[in-house]
Amino acid sequence: MKRFLEAGRLNSPRGLKGEIRFDCWCDSPEFLSGVEKLYLDPEGKRALTVERFLPHLGTVIFREFPDRTAVSSLTGRTVWFDREDVVLPEGSWFNDDLIGTPVTAGRTNAVIGTLREVEERGGKILWHIAEGGKEFLFPAVKDLIVSVKPGEAIVVTLIDGMDEWYAI
């Protein structure tokens, strides 16, 4: 499991006092409200101290960048957060932890593939499931997910017609 996960992208400066627009890639900007540090690298070696986070405006101020000129150097940068700095609600998981998990059909217990990628498209989550050189998109909706144990097993319900796609 990766310790540092992508939080989002820093966009353009806003105002004069070091505020920068933040495009949050988490479920919501509020998810990061208690995080005190964001990182400029996926290894967590270059920390930024969050002075103030304004999720309702989609902006953040870092202690190390006190004005518009200084913070403009961060434009376009991806930032990461430390998974140890957040608490997930029970029954939740990080998408990154699902990658590589075997996926089985609940009705038949047949393995339909391995989760290769999690994609968010138009407010929907799609799982890329790969098996034997083929890849399928599966809609990750509550009604179709039986159980999830990251790294161990994902059990899903296939709706009518999907059995044929997966050749089960």
MARTOR-940777 format. One record per residue (C-alpha): residue number from 1; chain; x, y, z. Coordinates in pm, 1 decimal, m for minus. Each point is the difference from the previous one (the first is absolute). Example, Ala and Ser with C-alpha at 12.3 -4.5 7.8 and 13.67 -1.06 7.14 Angstrom:
BEGIN
+-----+--------+----------+----------+----------+
: num : chaine :        x :        y :        z :
+-----+--------+----------+----------+----------+
:   1 :      A :   1230.0 :   m450.0 :    780.0 :
:   2 :      A :    137.0 :    344.0 :    m66.0 :
+-----+--------+----------+----------+----------+
REM end
This chain:
BEGIN
+-----+--------+----------+----------+----------+
: num : chaine :        x :        y :        z :
+-----+--------+----------+----------+----------+
:   1 :      A :      0.0 :      0.0 :      0.0 :
:   2 :      A :    116.7 :    346.3 :    m85.5 :
:   3 :      A :     40.0 :    224.4 :    302.2 :
:   4 :      A :    m39.1 :    326.0 :   m192.9 :
:   5 :      A :   m304.2 :     40.2 :   m224.1 :
:   6 :      A :    m89.2 :    266.3 :   m254.5 :
:   7 :      A :   m206.0 :    278.2 :    154.1 :
:   8 :      A :    m44.3 :    220.7 :   m304.9 :
:   9 :      A :    153.2 :    271.5 :   m213.9 :
:  10 :      A :     94.7 :    354.7 :     90.4 :
:  11 :      A :   m127.1 :    247.1 :   m256.2 :
:  12 :      A :     38.8 :    377.6 :    m18.2 :
:  13 :      A :     56.6 :    246.6 :    284.3 :
:  14 :      A :   m304.3 :    176.3 :    143.5 :
:  15 :      A :     34.1 :    334.5 :    172.9 :
:  16 :      A :    322.6 :    152.8 :    131.2 :
:  17 :      A :     72.5 :   m194.2 :    319.8 :
:  18 :      A :    123.6 :   m335.2 :   m130.5 :
:  19 :      A :   m334.6 :   m166.1 :    m63.1 :
:  20 :      A :     m2.0 :   m252.1 :   m286.0 :
:  21 :      A :   m289.3 :   m177.6 :   m167.7 :
:  22 :      A :    m10.8 :   m370.8 :     74.2 :
:  23 :      A :   m168.3 :   m264.3 :   m215.1 :
:  24 :      A :    m67.0 :   m274.9 :    254.3 :
:  25 :      A :      0.9 :   m359.1 :   m129.4 :
:  26 :      A :   m142.2 :   m147.3 :    320.4 :
:  27 :      A :   m369.3 :    m70.9 :     57.1 :
:  28 :      A :    m37.5 :    358.4 :    117.0 :
:  29 :      A :    228.7 :    288.2 :     97.0 :
:  30 :      A :   m122.5 :    m34.9 :    360.7 :
:  31 :      A :    168.5 :   m342.4 :     13.1 :
:  32 :      A :    335.1 :    180.7 :     30.6 :
:  33 :      A :   m114.7 :    261.0 :    253.8 :
:  34 :      A :    204.8 :   m144.4 :    288.0 :
:  35 :      A :    314.8 :    m63.5 :   m203.7 :
:  36 :      A :    286.3 :    223.6 :    112.9 :
:  37 :      A :    250.8 :    m92.8 :   m269.3 :
:  38 :      A :    m17.7 :    m65.1 :   m372.0 :
:  39 :      A :    298.0 :   m122.4 :   m198.8 :
:  40 :      A :    151.4 :     94.9 :   m334.6 :
:  41 :      A :    115.5 :   m355.5 :    m68.1 :
:  42 :      A :   m147.6 :   m350.2 :     33.9 :
:  43 :      A :    272.1 :    m99.1 :    248.9 :
:  44 :      A :    m93.4 :    269.1 :    253.5 :
:  45 :      A :    343.8 :    162.7 :      0.7 :
:  46 :      A :   m101.2 :    357.6 :    m87.1 :
:  47 :      A :   m267.7 :    113.7 :    243.6 :
:  48 :      A :   m218.1 :    308.4 :    m17.0 :
:  49 :      A :   m156.2 :    120.9 :    324.0 :
:  50 :      A :   m368.8 :     80.1 :    m40.8 :
:  51 :      A :    m53.0 :    340.5 :    161.7 :
:  52 :      A :   m366.5 :     13.8 :    m93.0 :
:  53 :      A :   m225.7 :   m216.7 :   m210.7 :
:  54 :      A :   m320.1 :    148.8 :   m138.8 :
:  55 :      A :   m195.9 :   m291.3 :   m151.3 :
:  56 :      A :   m305.8 :    216.5 :    m74.4 :
:  57 :      A :    217.9 :    218.0 :   m226.8 :
:  58 :      A :    217.5 :   m284.3 :   m124.3 :
:  59 :      A :    318.0 :    172.0 :    115.2 :
:  60 :      A :    292.0 :    m59.5 :    232.8 :
:  61 :      A :    271.9 :    217.6 :    156.3 :
:  62 :      A :    342.2 :   m148.4 :     80.2 :
:  63 :      A :    222.6 :    145.4 :    272.9 :
:  64 :      A :    305.4 :    m21.9 :   m229.7 :
:  65 :      A :   m161.3 :    214.8 :   m272.6 :
:  66 :      A :   m123.5 :    325.4 :    161.0 :
:  67 :      A :    m92.4 :    197.9 :   m312.0 :
:  68 :      A :   m137.9 :    m25.6 :   m351.8 :
:  69 :      A :    340.7 :     14.7 :   m167.9 :
:  70 :      A :    146.4 :   m279.0 :    211.9 :
:  71 :      A :   m300.3 :   m232.6 :    m25.8 :
:  72 :      A :    m23.6 :     42.9 :   m378.0 :
:  73 :      A :    300.5 :   m235.1 :    m28.8 :
:  74 :      A :   m232.0 :   m282.1 :    112.7 :
:  75 :      A :   m244.9 :     46.1 :   m288.0 :
:  76 :      A :    m74.3 :   m331.0 :   m171.2 :
:  77 :      A :    167.6 :   m213.5 :    268.2 :
:  78 :      A :   m155.2 :   m319.5 :    133.8 :
:  79 :      A :     m1.2 :    m36.9 :    378.9 :
:  80 :      A :    m24.5 :   m313.9 :    214.2 :
:  81 :      A :   m127.6 :    m67.7 :    352.0 :
:  82 :      A :    117.3 :   m254.6 :    256.2 :
:  83 :      A :   m259.4 :   m275.3 :     48.4 :
:  84 :      A :     91.9 :     m1.6 :    369.9 :
:  85 :      A :   m135.5 :    355.8 :     33.3 :
:  86 :      A :   m359.6 :    m96.1 :    m82.5 :
:  87 :      A :   m254.7 :   m238.5 :    145.7 :
:  88 :      A :   m225.7 :   m180.4 :   m242.3 :
:  89 :      A :   m357.4 :    m77.5 :     98.6 :
:  90 :      A :    m68.2 :   m367.8 :     58.0 :
:  91 :      A :    m70.5 :   m181.4 :   m324.1 :
:  92 :      A :    203.4 :    249.8 :   m203.1 :
:  93 :      A :    332.3 :    m47.6 :   m174.6 :
:  94 :      A :    249.7 :    185.8 :   m212.7 :
:  95 :      A :    m34.6 :    m73.8 :   m371.4 :
:  96 :      A :    375.9 :    m62.2 :    m23.7 :
:  97 :      A :    m36.2 :   m288.2 :    247.6 :
:  98 :      A :   m238.7 :   m180.4 :   m234.0 :
:  99 :      A :    242.5 :    m20.5 :   m293.1 :
: 100 :      A :    112.3 :   m359.7 :    m52.3 :
: 101 :      A :   m289.1 :   m151.3 :    197.9 :
: 102 :      A :   m169.3 :   m306.6 :   m156.3 :
: 103 :      A :   m365.8 :     52.3 :    m95.6 :
: 104 :      A :   m250.7 :   m287.0 :     19.0 :
: 105 :      A :   m361.9 :    m36.2 :   m102.8 :
: 106 :      A :   m211.0 :    m55.7 :    309.9 :
: 107 :      A :   m252.2 :   m230.3 :   m162.0 :
: 108 :      A :    251.7 :   m247.5 :   m143.0 :
: 109 :      A :    312.4 :     78.3 :    204.6 :
: 110 :      A :    192.7 :      7.8 :   m329.4 :
: 111 :      A :    297.7 :    235.9 :    m22.9 :
: 112 :      A :    m78.9 :    254.0 :   m269.1 :
: 113 :      A :    334.7 :    180.6 :     16.6 :
: 114 :      A :    220.2 :    233.4 :    196.1 :
: 115 :      A :    m74.1 :    365.4 :     68.1 :
: 116 :      A :    254.7 :    189.5 :   m208.5 :
: 117 :      A :   m117.8 :    360.1 :     29.0 :
: 118 :      A :   m264.7 :    215.9 :    166.1 :
: 119 :      A :   m136.4 :    276.3 :   m222.3 :
: 120 :      A :   m232.9 :    281.8 :     91.5 :
: 121 :      A :   m199.7 :    117.2 :   m298.8 :
: 122 :      A :   m286.6 :    246.2 :     18.8 :
: 123 :      A :    m50.5 :    m52.6 :    373.2 :
: 124 :      A :    m10.1 :   m378.6 :    m43.8 :
: 125 :      A :    263.9 :   m251.9 :    100.7 :
: 126 :      A :    101.9 :   m265.7 :   m249.3 :
: 127 :      A :    223.2 :   m294.5 :     80.4 :
: 128 :      A :    230.1 :   m128.1 :   m273.6 :
: 129 :      A :      4.3 :   m377.3 :     46.1 :
: 130 :      A :    258.0 :   m192.4 :   m202.3 :
: 131 :      A :     19.6 :   m373.4 :    m68.9 :
: 132 :      A :    183.7 :   m194.9 :   m268.6 :
: 133 :      A :     87.5 :    297.5 :   m218.2 :
: 134 :      A :   m355.1 :    140.0 :     14.2 :
: 135 :      A :   m117.1 :    297.6 :    198.9 :
: 136 :      A :   m352.5 :     88.3 :    107.4 :
: 137 :      A :   m150.9 :    307.2 :    161.9 :
: 138 :      A :   m216.0 :    m73.4 :    300.7 :
: 139 :      A :   m223.4 :    265.2 :    163.3 :
: 140 :      A :    103.4 :     21.1 :    365.7 :
: 141 :      A :   m343.7 :     64.5 :    151.2 :
: 142 :      A :   m118.7 :   m115.7 :    343.1 :
: 143 :      A :   m272.0 :   m225.1 :   m139.5 :
: 144 :      A :    253.5 :   m204.3 :   m198.7 :
: 145 :      A :    274.9 :    m27.2 :    265.7 :
: 146 :      A :    m47.0 :   m292.4 :    239.0 :
: 147 :      A :    322.2 :     41.8 :    199.6 :
: 148 :      A :    340.7 :    163.4 :    m17.7 :
: 149 :      A :    317.6 :   m107.5 :    177.4 :
: 150 :      A :    280.8 :    206.9 :   m156.3 :
: 151 :      A :    286.5 :   m218.6 :   m118.4 :
: 152 :      A :   m195.8 :   m319.7 :     71.7 :
: 153 :      A :   m330.5 :    m19.0 :   m184.9 :
: 154 :      A :   m276.2 :    203.3 :   m157.6 :
: 155 :      A :   m333.2 :   m177.5 :    m49.2 :
: 156 :      A :   m249.8 :    151.8 :   m242.0 :
: 157 :      A :   m344.4 :    m78.1 :   m133.7 :
: 158 :      A :    m14.4 :    m26.2 :   m375.2 :
: 159 :      A :   m321.2 :    131.4 :   m149.6 :
: 160 :      A :   m177.4 :   m193.4 :   m273.9 :
: 161 :      A :    210.3 :     m8.9 :   m312.9 :
: 162 :      A :    331.6 :     65.6 :    173.8 :
: 163 :      A :     60.0 :   m374.4 :     37.0 :
: 164 :      A :     46.1 :    m15.4 :   m376.7 :
: 165 :      A :    253.6 :    283.8 :      0.5 :
: 166 :      A :    210.9 :   m183.5 :    253.9 :
: 167 :      A :    m55.7 :   m342.5 :   m162.3 :
: 168 :      A :   m111.2 :   m151.9 :    330.0 :
+-----+--------+----------+----------+----------+
REM end
